[in-house]
Amino acid sequence: MSSSSFFKVILFITLLIGVYYCKPNYKLNNDDSFVSKQKMTNRNQYEFALQFTSYPNGDTNTAYAYSQSLTTKVGSQFPSFNYDQLTNSTTERAVWLSYLTVSVGNRWGEAGNITFSEGNTIIFESNGISGDQIGNFSDLQYGTITYKITNGTGAYENVYGMMVDTFITDDPSNPSAPFLINAWGYFFQDI
């Protein structure tokens, strides 16, 4: 297994840990096919796991994710992973917009939002300088960042929670090259 494949597997495992803990009584939110929703006694509980393709441009980042299925199969050897895009629609997609707030060496902070469907957006900001580019090889860069979800709009107005993402690029010599963001979020809304 090449080092690039090995690190992709490790990063993908990190993302899918959250998917493993999904409760069987989760139902899809009627407003959004990207986010699962569970109604609790006094709050709604939401969860999502998406793989975005990111297009950086200077200090800003735009990324897109489509309806998808992420599957982890545990076996006697290494686990296997499968990503299936369920639609090719350019209008039915989640859109990530973020901007750099601070940068120190290979660490940074950022803020932004994810729009899951028209008018239904979550707003996030990193937990300080929580972004960390761990791998810095000539053929591979990867890392992670944690965020707090601070609010939202539409169906997600007044939400709060957390999100983590892992990222990987196979083209570190080109800072404008697309790269993958594997994001997992868990958030609440008081009712």
C-alpha angles and dihedrals in degrees: 000000000000120000089247092055092044093054091046089055092049093048092046091050089055091054095045095052087081092050090054091061096053109129116237093235093064114125129195114259109250090227097049135033090195098064131055117219132202121184114222127187096273105007145033116243120208134188136180139174117190139164110222128194105222129209110194121202114183109297094349132077132200120187136174133208127184130203103291148167120228114193130184118194116194114207142161091280127030119336115257125223131207128191118191122183105215097198139026094204115134091203099049100066142109114246123210118200120179141156135204114257100178138358130194115172108301092347128083148158128227142177134203147113144264119220110204096180134349109307095359107106137152120212121215142178130188121256093254113289093348099139112103126182098207102174117052105172127146090247102030139037125179141159148136143247135192127216141186116227104225106177145329146203134244112359088003099052112144096009123152134185143094142294134189130191137190122200139192137186129188092193107058092155089070112059090190095053116117116256137183125259116193105199130187121184135183120186145159140217122199115228 
